[in-house]
């Protein structure tokens, strides 16, 4: 299919009765669309109209005008609507303005600004008891968590909004929830439940007689069939969604549909058509600054050119994809782009650059594993909560039955009835005993799952931070004045990785890092993270202590002793391990948990950068420390020091450095 201007593909669908129907709707609506927009804008400017009428007119003007095709203009107009409703004290209008602004930001992929708007809007909606506004904001907030793979929080927000929609009997809202449930089951691979929810969503919207509102459902069903490799049906539904979005001039919707069609053709080995559709999708995504869509499409285009043997174009597209994925924090996108770049440079014979991207893939893989652990933890907590809720319901049922039994005993004195009641009691007793066993067994399961959750949480967070997170639901970032940062790095890791199998390489790194973990625990310092072959730890947080600097240095010396002994042992048996550099610097840092969709405790500040320079400027087998760290421990009789003089450190200039040894 040759793509033209947004409206031209409509004439290619004339054989399809549904698309013909949509075309007729478009022809009828297009004649009056601009007239309607002009009318809405005049109402907005008419100061004789009631404030609520003017605000509603501007909201409709945004939704039917710039919302789908000009997000930057839509943001400017929603800001104007927000200021107007705030000045006039029109609460519901302010909520609607914040909801609309948040949704525009969300569609642009700017999730922090979207969440900020939603949070402010929800606070106002709850204060003025604007239930529909609150439900809509809860739904849109769920979208953001859903987009970021945080299904647990997404479900929580969907359930809250669904409860309100049911209370208000809001058909459109209920339909939207069904659509999102379909996407959740699709991600879990439960295609039957997913399709049922999508179809339920479509069935619900029939009551609204709004075929133009079914675009997202059609595209989602297209995704479902694409997952099942039923490409004929996938194309059918993608094209249904595309037809609607072209009529509405919904640029993001058109881009998503074109991307889906392009991926179908790619899976069918029709690279020419795949490139045609994906290039058009990329052009539209870039026109509305949709970074997520642009990044994914660029990566797919790079992959296609890689398969076609055009390594130059593959590198161009995958580098752009990687840059965008890094900008928005999309780890999966970064991993996909790095793999493409690694294979392209390897095929071109540029092994040095290929290896650099391969190492970057390893670092990203570590982060993805941390994220998966966090998601697994959330899922376990959610399952535990569901089980606890079930137990509460069982106990309520038992109380109801006991109350009923008492009432029967008091009212029924007849002998025959008493016998019947006795039999009922006997049956209930069996039931109670069964339920009691169930409750007891379930509580044991909950305790076991709780212990597993605790263990997982402590694997990725310090104990104090984990406790704060559990009790408050969040852990605030903190400033620390005196933290000693330790960095290690293996010498010649790149060369070794080219000589060894992945199993050998990872096995040896794992042995070393397990030993480092034990050393950190022994000396009371906190492991922060691993980055490829580098290991990072810190003394003095999350609980500051007077001896944290000494303990960090002792841990560093123990690590070097371990590596020196292991190198000697491996050398005598023709095995392999690494020689290691290690550096320490002490100073202020900021520490805390970051990320919408994962828990990761990390530290920031110039102290971290300087510590990294201590490592890179060090020597194999030595512990290299900065002048400031030396000043803090120089009077400790357990240590001896060798002054190295001023050493040039990249980006830091000349810095006094010392080697420290244990007496």
C-alpha positions as CSV (number, residue, x, y, z in Angstrom):
1,X,0.0,0.0,0.0
2,X,1.4,3.3,-1.0
3,X,1.1,5.9,1.8
4,X,0.0,9.4,0.9
5,X,-1.3,12.3,2.9
6,X,-3.3,11.4,6.0
7,X,-6.7,11.5,4.2
8,X,-5.7,9.6,1.0
9,X,-5.7,6.0,2.4
10,X,-9.4,6.3,3.0
11,X,-10.1,5.8,-0.7
12,X,-8.2,2.5,-0.7
13,X,-10.6,1.0,1.9
14,X,-13.8,1.5,-0.2
15,X,-14.4,-2.2,-0.6
16,X,-14.7,-2.6,3.1
17,X,-18.2,-1.8,4.2
18,X,-17.1,-0.6,7.6
19,X,-14.5,1.8,6.2
20,X,-17.1,3.0,3.7
21,X,-19.4,3.8,6.6
22,X,-16.5,5.7,8.3
23,X,-15.8,7.5,5.1
24,X,-19.4,8.7,4.9
25,X,-19.2,9.9,8.5
26,X,-16.0,11.8,7.7
27,X,-17.5,13.4,4.6
28,X,-20.4,14.6,6.7
29,X,-18.3,15.8,9.6
30,X,-15.4,17.4,7.7
31,X,-17.6,20.1,6.1
32,X,-18.6,21.4,9.6
33,X,-15.4,20.6,11.6
34,X,-13.7,24.0,11.1
35,X,-17.1,25.8,11.5
36,X,-17.5,24.0,14.8
37,X,-14.0,24.9,16.0
38,X,-14.6,28.5,15.0
39,X,-17.8,28.5,16.9
40,X,-16.2,27.1,20.0
41,X,-13.4,29.6,20.0
42,X,-15.9,32.5,19.7
43,X,-17.8,31.2,22.7
44,X,-14.5,31.0,24.6
45,X,-13.8,34.7,23.8
46,X,-17.3,35.9,24.6
47,X,-17.0,37.4,28.0
48,X,-20.7,37.8,28.4
49,X,-21.1,34.0,28.6
50,X,-20.9,32.2,32.0
51,X,-17.4,31.1,33.0
52,X,-18.3,27.4,33.0
53,X,-19.7,27.7,29.4
54,X,-16.5,29.5,28.2
55,X,-14.3,26.9,30.0
56,X,-16.2,24.0,28.4
57,X,-15.9,25.6,25.0
58,X,-12.2,26.0,25.3
59,X,-11.8,22.4,26.5
60,X,-13.8,21.1,23.5
61,X,-11.8,23.4,21.2
62,X,-8.6,21.8,22.4
63,X,-9.9,18.2,22.3
64,X,-11.3,18.6,18.8
65,X,-8.5,20.7,17.4
66,X,-4.9,20.5,18.5
67,X,-5.1,17.6,21.0
68,X,-4.5,14.9,18.4
69,X,-2.1,16.6,15.9
70,X,-0.4,19.5,17.6
71,X,0.5,18.6,21.2
72,X,2.7,21.6,21.8
73,X,-0.2,23.9,21.0
74,X,-2.5,21.8,23.1
75,X,-0.2,22.3,26.1
76,X,-0.3,26.1,25.7
77,X,-4.1,26.1,25.4
78,X,-4.5,23.8,28.5
79,X,-2.3,26.1,30.5
80,X,-4.5,29.0,29.5
81,X,-7.6,27.0,30.5
82,X,-6.0,26.1,33.8
83,X,-5.2,29.7,34.6
84,X,-8.7,30.9,33.6
85,X,-10.5,28.3,35.8
86,X,-8.2,28.9,38.8
87,X,-8.8,32.7,38.6
88,X,-12.6,32.2,38.3
89,X,-12.7,29.6,41.2
90,X,-14.3,27.0,38.9
91,X,-13.1,23.8,40.5
92,X,-14.4,21.2,38.0
93,X,-13.0,23.2,35.1
94,X,-9.6,23.3,36.8
95,X,-9.7,19.5,37.2
96,X,-10.7,19.0,33.6
97,X,-7.8,21.3,32.5
98,X,-5.3,19.4,34.6
99,X,-6.6,16.1,33.3
100,X,-6.4,17.3,29.7
101,X,-2.9,18.7,30.2
102,X,-1.7,15.5,31.9
103,X,-3.1,13.4,29.1
104,X,-1.3,15.4,26.4
105,X,2.0,15.1,28.3
106,X,1.4,11.4,28.7
107,X,0.8,10.9,25.0
108,X,4.1,12.8,24.4
109,X,5.9,10.4,26.7
110,X,6.6,13.1,29.3
111,X,5.4,11.0,32.3
112,X,6.8,13.1,35.2
113,X,4.8,16.2,34.0
114,X,1.8,14.1,33.3
115,X,1.8,12.7,36.9
116,X,2.3,16.1,38.4
117,X,-0.8,17.4,36.6
118,X,-2.8,14.3,37.6
119,X,-1.8,14.5,41.2
120,X,-2.9,18.2,41.5
121,X,-6.1,17.4,39.6
122,X,-7.0,14.4,41.8
123,X,-6.4,16.5,45.0
124,X,-8.9,19.1,43.8
125,X,-11.4,16.6,42.5
126,X,-11.5,14.8,45.9
127,X,-11.8,18.0,47.7
128,X,-14.8,19.3,45.7
129,X,-16.3,15.7,45.4
130,X,-16.0,15.8,41.6
131,X,-16.3,12.0,41.1
132,X,-16.2,11.7,37.4
133,X,-13.1,13.9,37.2
134,X,-11.4,11.8,39.9
135,X,-12.3,8.6,38.0
136,X,-10.8,9.9,34.8
137,X,-7.6,11.0,36.5
138,X,-7.2,7.6,38.2
139,X,-7.7,5.9,34.9
140,X,-5.1,8.1,33.1
141,X,-2.7,7.6,36.0
142,X,-3.1,3.8,35.5
143,X,-2.2,4.3,31.9
144,X,1.2,5.7,32.9
145,X,2.1,2.9,35.3
146,X,0.8,0.4,32.6
147,X,3.1,2.0,30.0
148,X,6.0,1.6,32.4
149,X,5.3,-2.1,33.0
150,X,4.2,-1.5,36.6
151,X,1.1,-3.6,36.4
152,X,0.5,-3.8,40.1
153,X,0.1,0.0,40.5
154,X,-1.8,0.2,37.2
155,X,-4.3,-2.4,38.5
156,X,-4.8,-0.4,41.7
157,X,-5.6,2.8,39.8
158,X,-7.8,1.0,37.3
159,X,-9.8,-0.7,40.1
160,X,-10.3,2.6,41.9
161,X,-11.6,4.3,38.7
162,X,-13.7,1.3,37.8
163,X,-15.5,1.5,41.2
164,X,-16.4,5.1,40.6
165,X,-17.4,4.5,36.9
166,X,-19.8,1.7,38.1
167,X,-21.3,3.9,40.7
168,X,-21.9,6.7,38.1
169,X,-22.9,4.1,35.4
170,X,-20.4,5.8,33.1
171,X,-20.3,3.5,30.0
172,X,-17.3,5.1,28.4
173,X,-15.2,4.8,31.5
174,X,-16.1,1.2,32.0
175,X,-15.3,0.5,28.3
176,X,-11.8,2.0,28.8
177,X,-11.1,-0.1,31.8
178,X,-12.1,-3.3,29.9
179,X,-9.7,-2.2,27.2
180,X,-6.8,-1.9,29.7
181,X,-7.6,-5.2,31.3
182,X,-7.3,-6.7,27.8
183,X,-3.8,-5.3,27.5
184,X,-2.8,-6.6,30.9
185,X,-3.9,-10.2,30.0
186,X,-2.2,-9.8,26.6
187,X,1.1,-9.0,28.3
188,X,0.7,-12.1,30.4
189,X,0.1,-14.3,27.3
190,X,-3.5,-15.1,28.2
191,X,-4.9,-14.4,24.7
192,X,-8.4,-15.7,25.4
193,X,-9.1,-13.4,28.4
194,X,-7.4,-10.6,26.6
195,X,-9.6,-10.9,23.5
196,X,-12.7,-11.3,25.7
197,X,-12.0,-8.0,27.4
198,X,-11.3,-6.2,24.2
199,X,-14.6,-7.4,22.7
200,X,-16.4,-6.5,25.9
201,X,-15.0,-3.0,25.6
202,X,-16.3,-2.8,22.0
203,X,-19.7,-4.2,23.0
204,X,-19.9,-1.6,25.8
205,X,-19.3,1.3,23.4
206,X,-22.1,0.2,21.1
207,X,-24.4,1.7,23.7
208,X,-22.8,5.0,23.0
209,X,-23.2,4.6,19.2
210,X,-19.6,5.9,18.9
211,X,-17.7,3.9,16.3
212,X,-15.1,6.7,16.2
213,X,-14.1,5.9,19.8
214,X,-13.0,2.3,19.0
215,X,-9.6,3.0,17.5
216,X,-7.5,1.9,20.5
217,X,-9.5,-1.3,20.9
218,X,-9.0,-2.2,17.2
219,X,-5.2,-1.6,17.4
220,X,-5.0,-3.6,20.6
221,X,-6.8,-6.5,19.0
222,X,-4.3,-6.2,16.1
223,X,-1.5,-6.5,18.6
224,X,-3.1,-9.6,20.0
225,X,-3.3,-11.3,16.6
226,X,0.2,-10.2,15.8
227,X,1.4,-11.9,19.0
228,X,-0.3,-15.1,17.8
229,X,1.2,-14.7,14.3
230,X,-2.2,-14.5,12.8
231,X,-1.0,-11.7,10.5
232,X,-4.1,-11.6,8.3
233,X,-6.4,-10.7,11.2
234,X,-3.7,-8.4,12.7
235,X,-3.7,-6.4,9.5
236,X,-7.5,-6.3,9.4
237,X,-7.7,-4.7,12.9
238,X,-4.7,-2.4,12.4
239,X,-6.4,-1.0,9.3
240,X,-9.7,-0.5,11.1
241,X,-7.9,1.5,13.8
242,X,-5.9,3.4,11.2
243,X,-9.0,4.4,9.3
244,X,-10.6,5.9,12.4
245,X,-7.4,7.7,13.5
246,X,-6.9,9.2,10.0
247,X,-10.5,10.6,10.1
248,X,-9.8,12.1,13.6
249,X,-6.3,13.3,12.4
250,X,-4.9,11.6,15.6
251,X,-1.2,11.7,14.7
252,X,-0.1,9.4,17.6
253,X,-2.9,6.9,16.8
254,X,-1.9,6.9,13.1
255,X,1.8,6.4,14.0
256,X,1.0,3.4,16.3
257,X,-1.2,1.8,13.6
258,X,1.4,2.2,10.9
259,X,4.1,0.8,13.2
260,X,1.9,-2.3,13.8
261,X,1.3,-2.8,10.1
262,X,5.0,-2.3,9.4
263,X,6.0,-4.9,12.0
264,X,3.5,-7.4,10.5
265,X,5.1,-7.0,7.1
266,X,8.6,-7.4,8.7
267,X,7.5,-10.6,10.3
268,X,6.2,-11.8,6.9
269,X,9.7,-11.1,5.4
270,X,8.3,-8.2,3.3
271,X,11.1,-5.7,4.1
272,X,10.1,-3.2,1.4
273,X,6.6,-2.7,2.8
274,X,7.8,-2.8,6.3
275,X,10.3,0.0,5.6
276,X,7.6,2.0,3.9
277,X,5.2,1.9,6.8
278,X,7.8,2.3,9.5
279,X,9.4,5.3,7.9
280,X,5.9,7.0,7.7
281,X,5.3,6.0,11.4
282,X,8.7,7.5,12.4
283,X,8.0,10.8,10.5
284,X,4.7,11.2,12.4
285,X,6.2,10.3,15.8
286,X,8.9,12.8,15.3
287,X,6.4,15.5,14.3
288,X,4.7,15.3,17.7
289,X,8.0,14.7,19.6
290,X,6.8,11.2,20.8
291,X,10.2,9.9,22.0
292,X,9.1,6.4,23.0
293,X,7.5,5.7,19.6
294,X,10.4,7.2,17.7
295,X,12.9,5.2,19.7
296,X,11.1,1.9,19.1
297,X,10.6,2.5,15.4
298,X,14.2,3.6,14.9
299,X,15.3,0.4,16.5
300,X,13.1,-1.8,14.3
301,X,14.3,0.1,11.2
302,X,17.9,-0.5,12.2
303,X,17.2,-4.2,12.7
304,X,15.6,-4.5,9.2
305,X,18.7,-2.8,7.6
306,X,20.9,-5.1,9.6
307,X,19.1,-8.2,8.2
308,X,19.4,-6.6,4.7
309,X,23.1,-6.4,5.1
310,X,23.2,-2.6,5.1
311,X,25.3,-2.1,8.2
312,X,25.8,1.6,7.6
313,X,22.1,2.4,7.8
314,X,21.6,-0.1,10.6
315,X,24.2,1.8,12.7
316,X,22.6,5.2,11.9
317,X,19.1,4.2,13.0
318,X,20.2,2.2,16.0
319,X,22.4,5.0,17.3
320,X,19.5,7.3,17.2
321,X,17.3,4.7,18.9
322,X,19.8,4.2,21.6
323,X,20.1,8.0,22.3
324,X,16.3,8.4,22.7
325,X,16.0,5.2,24.8
326,X,18.7,6.6,27.1
327,X,17.0,9.9,27.3
328,X,13.7,8.4,28.4
329,X,15.2,5.6,30.5
330,X,13.9,2.7,28.4
331,X,16.2,-0.2,29.3
332,X,14.7,-2.7,26.9
333,X,15.1,-0.2,24.1
334,X,18.7,0.4,25.0
335,X,19.4,-3.3,25.1
336,X,17.8,-3.8,21.7
337,X,19.7,-0.9,20.1
338,X,23.1,-2.0,21.6
339,X,22.6,-5.6,20.3
340,X,21.9,-4.1,16.8
341,X,25.1,-1.9,17.0
342,X,27.2,-4.8,18.3
343,X,26.1,-7.1,15.4
344,X,26.6,-4.3,12.8
345,X,30.1,-3.4,13.9
346,X,31.0,-7.0,14.3
347,X,29.9,-7.7,10.8
348,X,32.0,-4.8,9.6
349,X,35.1,-6.2,11.3
350,X,35.3,-3.3,13.9
351,X,35.7,-5.6,16.9
352,X,36.8,-2.8,19.3
353,X,33.6,-0.8,18.9
354,X,31.5,-4.0,18.7
355,X,33.0,-5.1,22.1
356,X,32.2,-1.7,23.6
357,X,28.5,-2.1,22.7
358,X,28.6,-5.7,24.0
359,X,29.9,-4.5,27.4
360,X,27.2,-1.9,27.4
361,X,24.6,-4.7,26.8
362,X,26.0,-6.5,29.9
363,X,25.6,-3.4,32.1
364,X,22.0,-2.8,30.8
365,X,21.2,-6.5,31.4
366,X,22.2,-6.1,35.1
367,X,19.8,-3.2,35.4
368,X,17.0,-5.1,33.7
369,X,17.5,-8.0,36.1
370,X,17.2,-5.6,39.0
371,X,14.0,-4.2,37.5
372,X,12.6,-7.7,37.0
373,X,13.4,-8.6,40.6
374,X,11.5,-5.4,41.7
375,X,8.5,-6.3,39.5
376,X,8.5,-9.9,40.9
377,X,8.6,-8.5,44.4
378,X,5.6,-6.3,43.6
379,X,3.7,-9.2,42.2
380,X,4.4,-11.3,45.3
381,X,3.2,-8.4,47.5
382,X,0.1,-8.1,45.4
383,X,-0.6,-11.9,45.6
384,X,-0.1,-11.8,49.3
385,X,-2.6,-8.9,49.6
386,X,-5.2,-10.8,47.5
387,X,-4.8,-13.9,49.8
388,X,-5.1,-11.8,52.9
389,X,-8.3,-10.2,51.5
390,X,-9.6,-13.7,50.9
391,X,-8.9,-14.7,54.5
392,X,-10.7,-11.6,55.8
393,X,-13.8,-12.6,53.7
394,X,-13.6,-16.2,55.0
395,X,-13.6,-14.9,58.6
396,X,-16.6,-12.6,57.8
397,X,-18.5,-15.6,56.4
398,X,-17.8,-17.5,59.6
399,X,-19.1,-14.7,61.8
400,X,-22.3,-14.5,59.7
401,X,-22.8,-18.2,60.0
402,X,-22.2,-18.1,63.7
403,X,-24.7,-15.3,64.2
404,X,-27.2,-17.2,62.1
405,X,-26.7,-20.3,64.2
406,X,-27.3,-18.3,67.4
407,X,-30.5,-16.7,66.1
408,X,-31.8,-20.1,65.1
409,X,-31.0,-21.6,68.5
410,X,-32.8,-18.8,70.3
411,X,-36.0,-18.8,68.2
412,X,-36.5,-22.5,67.4
413,X,-37.5,-24.4,70.5
414,X,-39.4,-27.1,68.7
415,X,-37.8,-30.5,69.2
416,X,-37.9,-31.5,65.6
417,X,-36.5,-28.2,64.5
418,X,-33.9,-28.5,67.3
419,X,-32.8,-31.8,65.8
420,X,-32.7,-30.3,62.3
421,X,-30.7,-27.4,63.7
422,X,-28.4,-29.9,65.4
423,X,-27.8,-31.6,62.1
424,X,-27.1,-28.1,60.6
425,X,-24.6,-27.4,63.4
426,X,-22.9,-30.7,62.7
427,X,-22.5,-29.8,59.0
428,X,-21.4,-26.3,59.8
429,X,-18.9,-27.6,62.3
430,X,-17.4,-29.7,59.5
431,X,-17.4,-26.6,57.3
432,X,-15.9,-24.5,60.1
433,X,-13.2,-27.1,60.7
434,X,-12.4,-27.2,57.0
435,X,-12.3,-23.4,56.8
436,X,-10.2,-23.2,59.9
437,X,-7.7,-25.6,58.3
438,X,-7.8,-23.4,55.2
439,X,-7.2,-20.3,57.2
440,X,-4.3,-21.8,59.1
441,X,-2.7,-23.2,55.9
442,X,-3.2,-19.9,54.1
443,X,-1.6,-17.9,56.9
444,X,1.4,-20.2,56.8
445,X,1.6,-19.6,53.0
446,X,1.4,-15.8,53.6
447,X,4.2,-15.9,56.2
448,X,6.3,-17.9,53.8
449,X,5.6,-15.4,50.9
450,X,6.3,-12.6,53.3
451,X,9.7,-14.0,54.2
452,X,10.5,-14.4,50.5
453,X,9.4,-10.8,49.9
454,X,11.6,-9.6,52.8
455,X,14.6,-11.5,51.4
456,X,14.1,-10.1,47.9
457,X,13.7,-6.6,49.2
458,X,16.9,-6.9,51.3
459,X,18.7,-8.2,48.2
460,X,18.2,-4.9,46.4
461,X,17.9,-2.3,49.2
462,X,19.7,-1.6,52.5
463,X,17.7,-2.9,55.5
464,X,16.9,0.6,56.9
465,X,15.7,1.8,53.5
466,X,13.6,-1.3,53.0
467,X,12.0,-0.8,56.4
468,X,11.2,2.8,55.6
469,X,9.7,1.8,52.2
470,X,7.5,-0.8,53.8
471,X,6.2,1.4,56.6
472,X,5.7,4.6,54.5
473,X,5.3,3.4,50.9
474,X,8.3,5.5,49.9
475,X,11.9,6.3,51.0
476,X,13.0,9.9,50.8
477,X,16.4,10.9,49.4
478,X,18.9,12.0,52.0
479,X,22.1,14.0,52.1
480,X,25.2,12.4,53.8
481,X,28.2,14.6,54.7
482,X,30.8,11.8,55.2
483,X,30.6,8.7,52.9
484,X,33.6,6.7,51.7
485,X,33.0,5.4,48.1
486,X,34.9,2.3,47.0
487,X,35.3,1.3,43.3
488,X,36.9,-1.8,41.9
489,X,37.7,-2.7,38.3
490,X,39.4,-5.7,36.7
491,X,42.4,-5.2,34.5
492,X,42.3,-6.4,30.9
493,X,38.6,-7.5,31.3
494,X,37.9,-6.6,27.7
495,X,40.7,-8.8,26.4
496,X,39.8,-11.7,28.6
497,X,36.1,-11.5,27.5
498,X,37.2,-12.0,23.9
499,X,39.2,-15.2,24.9
500,X,36.7,-16.9,27.2
501,X,33.2,-18.3,26.9
502,X,30.4,-16.4,28.4
503,X,29.9,-19.2,31.0
504,X,33.6,-19.0,32.1
505,X,33.6,-15.2,32.2
506,X,30.4,-14.8,34.2
507,X,31.3,-17.7,36.5
508,X,34.6,-16.0,37.5
509,X,33.1,-12.6,38.0
510,X,30.3,-14.1,40.1
511,X,32.9,-15.9,42.4
512,X,34.8,-12.6,42.9
513,X,31.7,-10.5,43.6
514,X,30.3,-13.1,46.0
515,X,33.5,-12.8,48.0
516,X,33.3,-9.0,47.9
517,X,29.7,-9.2,49.1
518,X,30.8,-11.2,52.1
519,X,33.7,-8.8,52.8
520,X,31.3,-5.8,52.7
521,X,29.0,-7.6,55.2
522,X,31.9,-8.4,57.5
523,X,33.1,-4.8,57.6
524,X,29.7,-3.2,57.8
525,X,29.7,-1.3,54.5
526,X,26.9,-1.2,51.9
527,X,27.1,-2.7,48.4
528,X,25.6,-0.2,46.0
529,X,25.7,-2.0,42.6
530,X,27.8,-3.8,40.0
531,X,28.3,-2.2,36.6
532,X,29.7,-4.9,34.2
533,X,33.0,-5.9,35.8
534,X,33.0,-2.9,38.2
535,X,31.9,-3.2,41.9
536,X,30.8,-0.2,43.9
537,X,30.3,0.0,47.7
538,X,30.0,2.7,50.3
539,X,30.8,3.1,54.0
540,X,28.8,5.5,56.2
541,X,25.3,5.0,54.8
542,X,22.4,4.5,55.2
543,X,23.4,4.8,58.9
544,X,26.5,7.1,59.4
545,X,29.2,5.8,61.8
546,X,32.4,7.2,63.2
547,X,34.5,4.2,61.9
548,X,33.0,4.0,58.4
549,X,36.1,5.4,56.7
550,X,38.4,2.9,58.5
551,X,36.0,0.0,57.8
552,X,35.8,0.9,54.1
553,X,39.6,0.9,53.8
554,X,39.8,-2.5,55.7
555,X,37.2,-3.9,53.3
556,X,39.2,-2.7,50.3
557,X,42.4,-4.3,51.6
558,X,40.6,-7.5,52.2
559,X,39.3,-7.5,48.6
560,X,42.8,-6.9,47.2
561,X,44.2,-9.7,49.4
562,X,41.5,-12.0,48.1
563,X,42.2,-11.2,44.5
564,X,46.0,-11.5,44.9
565,X,45.7,-14.9,46.5
566,X,43.2,-16.1,43.9
567,X,45.4,-14.9,41.0
568,X,48.4,-16.8,42.4
569,X,46.3,-20.0,42.9
570,X,44.8,-19.8,39.4
571,X,48.2,-19.1,37.8
572,X,49.7,-22.2,39.4
573,X,46.8,-24.4,38.0
574,X,46.6,-22.8,34.5
575,X,43.3,-21.3,35.4
576,X,42.4,-17.7,35.0
577,X,41.2,-14.7,37.1
578,X,41.7,-11.0,37.1
579,X,44.1,-8.5,38.6
580,X,42.3,-5.6,40.1
581,X,42.6,-1.8,40.7
582,X,40.7,-0.3,43.6
583,X,40.2,3.3,44.6
584,X,38.5,5.2,47.5
585,X,37.4,8.8,48.1
586,X,35.4,10.3,51.0
587,X,33.0,13.2,50.9
588,X,29.3,14.2,50.7
589,X,26.7,12.4,48.6
590,X,23.0,12.2,48.0
591,X,21.4,8.7,48.4
592,X,17.9,7.4,47.7
593,X,15.6,5.3,45.6
594,X,14.8,6.5,42.0
595,X,12.5,5.3,39.2
596,X,8.7,4.9,38.6
597,X,8.8,1.3,37.8
598,X,11.6,-0.2,39.9
599,X,13.4,0.1,43.2
600,X,17.1,0.8,43.1
601,X,19.1,2.4,45.9
602,X,21.8,4.6,44.4
603,X,24.2,7.5,45.3
604,X,25.1,10.7,43.4
605,X,27.6,13.6,43.7
606,X,31.1,14.7,42.8
607,X,32.4,12.3,45.5
608,X,31.3,9.4,43.4
609,X,33.1,10.8,40.3
610,X,36.3,11.4,42.3
611,X,36.2,7.9,43.7
612,X,35.9,6.5,40.2
613,X,39.0,8.5,39.3
614,X,40.9,7.0,42.3
615,X,40.2,3.6,40.9
616,X,41.2,4.4,37.3
617,X,44.4,6.2,38.5
618,X,45.4,3.3,40.8
619,X,47.6,0.3,40.3
620,X,47.0,-3.4,40.3
621,X,47.0,-5.0,43.7
622,X,47.0,-1.6,45.5
623,X,44.4,0.4,47.4
624,X,44.6,4.0,46.1
625,X,43.0,6.7,48.3
626,X,42.6,10.4,47.9
627,X,44.3,13.1,50.1
628,X,41.0,13.7,51.9
629,X,40.6,10.1,52.8
630,X,44.2,9.9,53.9
631,X,43.7,12.9,56.3
632,X,40.9,11.0,58.0
633,X,42.8,7.8,58.6
634,X,46.5,8.8,58.8
635,X,46.6,8.5,62.6
636,X,45.3,4.9,62.6
637,X,48.2,2.7,63.7
638,X,46.8,-0.2,61.7
639,X,47.7,1.4,58.4
640,X,50.9,2.4,56.6
641,X,51.0,4.8,53.6
642,X,53.0,5.5,50.5
643,X,52.6,9.0,49.1
644,X,52.3,9.0,45.3
645,X,52.5,12.7,44.8
646,X,50.1,14.6,42.5
647,X,48.5,12.4,39.9
648,X,46.6,13.7,36.9
649,X,43.0,12.4,37.1
650,X,40.7,12.7,34.0
651,X,38.4,15.7,34.4
652,X,39.8,16.5,37.9
653,X,43.3,17.8,37.3
654,X,46.1,16.9,39.6
655,X,45.1,15.2,42.8
656,X,47.3,14.0,45.8
657,X,47.0,10.2,46.1
658,X,48.3,7.6,48.5
659,X,48.6,3.8,48.5
660,X,47.5,2.4,51.8
661,X,48.6,-1.0,53.3
662,X,47.8,-2.9,56.4
663,X,50.7,-3.1,58.9
